[in-house]
Amino acid sequence: MERKHKKVVLHKGHLLYGLVTVVFIFILYFFVGKDSSFYFNKVRHSYLYNIFFEMQYSVNILVSAAPYIYLYLLIMIIIKRFFYFEQFLFTALISQFFSSKLTNLLKIVFGRYWTETFTHGNLSLIKNKTYGFDFFHGDLEHASFPSGHTTVIFAVMTVLWIMYPRWRPFAIFWCSIVILGLLGCNFHFPSDILAGAFIGIISAVFVIHAMQIYAKNIEGCSFQKKDE
């Protein structure tokens, strides 16, 4: 017995979502970014910092696990036990990889100054009152936009959302704690996070759509969950 999940289709509605996201990014940039960063700078220097740090650090743990997941998938391919769960893991990893590369490219293009001075005396809003973009500045000192952590967690959790609908509350929970962690540590502006979330979501949708097309041509690969 097979249970199908909803087929992912790219359509004009995604363009509308993109335009709405851009509008909200502009709103956050011009009306929220500065005030929120000054507020969360106070939180950063409170006893709550360690809690928020661990919340956003969960993404680092997820990324660190990727090589071991690749190894597991390789073993499953060799022994020919590549089923729905393995398809999910593979799709999530590809989504993570694709979205991270796209985010890194956009960081170079936008070159946004950070909220705080984190490394090599980088210019920031809190220390230097520097707010904005230095376009096509490809270094870590100008890499706040979009948020890489947000991109990764949304890329992976969107795959989970689509392929395992029952786990959607968990996906919402994990994405939420990462966002709160990034804000609480003042690592990113809200517009950075919104942009990262959008990139993660569209990357996951694109990858799943591509996998569905590919699966049609591969015998035994159907993106359908089998009840065992």
Buried (B, 14 or more C-beta within 10 A) or exposed (E): EEEEBEEBEEEEEBEEEEEEBEEBBEBBBEEBBBEBBEEBBEBBEEEEBEEBBEBBBBBEEBBEEBEEBEEEBEEBEEEEEBEBEBBBBBBBBBBBBBBBEBBBEBBBBBBBBBBBBBEEEBBBBBEEEBBEBBEEBEEEBBBBBBBBBBBBBBBBBBBBBBBBEEBEEEBEEBBEBBBBBBBBBBBBBBBBBBBBBBBBBBBBBBBBBBBBEEBEEEEEBBBEBEEE
